[in-house]
Amino acid sequence: MEKILKRIQNMQDQLDRIEEHSESMVGHILFIEGVYRAMRTPLDFILTNIRKFMGLKNEDALPPCLPLNHNSTKRNNIETLDRKEEH
């Protein structure tokens, strides 16, 4: 019985560490999304004008910003973007 309890405690410790790292990744993802959101408009403006100057179509515009959702994960945001592209 002690051996089983020790294994369960080890598994719980591992899950706690995974949760801490997941929270760190969510913070990083939100930071990157914020930077992209802030930089998208100026970059889109520059790319659009360069394409016009070169006589190219604006087909390769930057992808749309994902809705900022503090409870989201990268996987949820990717699924949201995939659904938007399907329509």
C-alpha positions in Angstrom: 0.0 0.0 0.0 2.8 2.4 0.8 4.4 1.8 -2.6 1.1 2.7 -4.3 0.7 5.9 -2.3 4.3 6.9 -3.1 3.7 6.3 -6.8 0.5 8.4 -6.7 2.4 11.2 -4.9 5.1 11.0 -7.6 2.5 11.3 -10.3 0.9 14.2 -8.6 4.2 16.0 -8.3 4.8 15.5 -12.0 1.4 16.8 -12.9 2.0 19.9 -10.7 5.3 20.6 -12.6 3.5 20.1 -16.0 0.8 22.6 -14.9 3.4 25.2 -13.9 5.1 24.9 -17.3 1.8 25.0 -19.1 0.9 28.3 -17.3 4.3 29.7 -18.4 3.6 28.7 -22.0 0.1 30.3 -21.9 1.8 33.6 -20.7 4.3 33.4 -23.5 1.7 32.7 -26.1 -0.4 35.7 -25.0 2.7 37.9 -25.2 3.4 36.7 -28.7 -0.2 37.3 -29.7 -0.1 40.8 -28.2 3.1 41.6 -30.2 1.6 40.3 -33.4 -1.6 42.3 -32.8 0.4 45.5 -32.2 2.7 44.9 -35.2 0.1 43.6 -37.7 -1.3 46.9 -38.8 2.0 48.7 -39.6 3.4 45.5 -41.3 0.2 45.1 -43.3 0.4 48.8 -44.4 4.0 48.4 -45.5 3.4 45.1 -47.3 0.3 46.4 -49.1 2.2 49.5 -50.4 5.2 47.4 -51.5 2.9 45.1 -53.4 1.2 48.0 -55.1 4.5 49.5 -56.0 5.7 46.2 -57.5 2.3 45.6 -59.2 1.5 42.4 -57.2 -1.8 41.3 -55.9 -2.4 41.5 -52.2 -3.2 37.8 -51.9 -0.5 37.0 -49.3 -1.8 39.4 -46.7 -0.9 38.7 -43.1 -3.3 36.2 -41.4 -6.1 37.8 -39.3 -5.5 38.4 -35.6 -6.9 35.8 -33.4 -9.4 36.9 -30.7 -7.5 37.6 -27.5 -8.7 35.1 -25.0 -6.8 34.8 -21.8 -8.3 31.4 -21.1 -7.3 30.0 -24.5 -4.5 27.7 -25.5 -2.5 27.7 -28.6 -4.4 24.7 -29.9 -7.7 26.5 -29.4 -6.5 29.5 -31.3 -5.2 27.4 -34.2 -8.5 25.6 -34.4 -10.3 29.0 -34.4 -8.0 30.2 -37.3 -8.7 27.0 -39.2 -12.4 27.5 -38.9 -12.1 31.1 -40.1 -10.1 30.1 -43.2 -12.7 27.4 -44.1 -15.5 30.1 -44.5 
